[in-house]
Amino acid sequence: MKYHITKWLSIIALAFTLSITTTSEVQAQCPMCRMSAESNLKNGGTDGRGLNNGILYMLATPYLLVGLVGFLWWRNRRKEEEGEEIGA
């Protein structure tokens, strides 16, 4: 069981490391939003500067929430298992 968990954790760590080290510029805007933001910047506006970062922020939020819920579930489950071992 411990070998199985270690195997999956190492695969996840490898995938995470590869995703961080192989970065590229990300454009998370639809063509219409991008065109609107570029025209705004060309005309001296500042509305388009944070648009791409805002879209990426909104994209990451659900993943972070699911990860947090999963972590809390795992931690509570582990505490329950430790309590059963001690009480047995």
C-alpha positions as CSV (number, residue, x, y, z in Angstrom):
1,M,0.0,0.0,0.0
2,K,2.8,2.4,0.9
3,Y,4.6,1.6,-2.3
4,H,1.4,2.3,-4.3
5,I,1.0,5.8,-2.6
6,T,4.7,6.6,-3.2
7,K,4.4,5.7,-6.8
8,W,1.5,8.0,-7.4
9,L,3.0,10.8,-5.5
10,S,6.2,10.6,-7.5
11,I,4.2,10.6,-10.7
12,I,2.3,13.7,-9.6
13,A,5.5,15.4,-8.5
14,L,7.1,14.7,-11.9
15,A,4.0,16.1,-13.7
16,F,4.0,19.2,-11.5
17,T,7.7,19.7,-12.0
18,L,7.4,19.4,-15.8
19,S,4.5,21.7,-15.9
20,I,6.4,24.4,-14.0
21,T,9.7,24.1,-15.8
22,T,8.3,24.0,-19.4
23,T,6.5,27.3,-19.3
24,S,5.3,29.2,-22.3
25,E,3.3,32.4,-22.8
26,V,-0.3,31.7,-22.2
27,Q,-3.0,33.7,-24.0
28,A,-6.3,32.9,-22.3
29,Q,-8.4,35.4,-24.2
30,C,-11.0,34.9,-26.9
31,P,-10.2,36.7,-30.1
32,M,-12.8,39.4,-29.5
33,C,-11.6,40.1,-26.0
34,R,-8.1,40.3,-27.2
35,M,-8.9,42.6,-30.0
36,S,-10.8,44.9,-27.7
37,A,-8.0,44.9,-25.1
38,E,-5.4,45.7,-27.8
39,S,-7.4,48.5,-29.2
40,N,-7.9,49.9,-25.7
41,L,-4.2,49.8,-25.1
42,K,-3.4,51.4,-28.4
43,N,-5.8,54.3,-27.7
44,G,-4.1,55.0,-24.3
45,G,-6.4,53.0,-22.1
46,T,-5.3,50.7,-19.3
47,D,-8.2,48.4,-19.1
48,G,-6.6,45.6,-21.1
49,R,-3.4,45.2,-19.1
50,G,-4.8,42.9,-16.4
51,L,-7.4,41.1,-18.5
52,N,-5.2,38.0,-19.3
53,N,-4.1,37.6,-15.7
54,G,-7.6,38.0,-14.5
55,I,-8.8,35.2,-16.8
56,L,-6.0,32.9,-15.7
57,Y,-6.8,33.7,-12.0
58,M,-10.5,32.7,-12.6
59,L,-9.3,29.6,-14.3
60,A,-7.1,28.5,-11.4
61,T,-9.7,29.1,-8.7
62,P,-11.8,26.0,-9.1
63,Y,-8.8,23.8,-9.2
64,L,-7.5,25.3,-6.0
65,L,-10.8,24.9,-4.3
66,V,-11.1,21.2,-5.3
67,G,-7.5,20.6,-4.2
68,L,-8.3,22.2,-0.8
69,V,-11.4,20.1,-0.3
70,G,-9.4,17.0,-1.3
71,F,-6.6,17.8,1.1
72,L,-9.0,18.4,4.0
73,W,-10.8,15.2,3.3
74,W,-7.5,13.2,3.1
75,R,-6.3,14.8,6.4
76,N,-9.5,14.0,8.3
77,R,-9.6,10.5,6.8
78,R,-6.0,9.9,8.0
79,K,-6.9,11.1,11.5
80,E,-9.8,8.7,11.6
81,E,-7.6,5.8,10.5
82,E,-5.0,6.6,13.2
83,G,-7.7,6.8,15.8
84,E,-9.0,3.3,14.8
85,E,-5.5,1.8,15.0
86,I,-5.0,3.2,18.5
87,G,-8.4,2.1,19.7
88,A,-8.1,-1.4,18.3
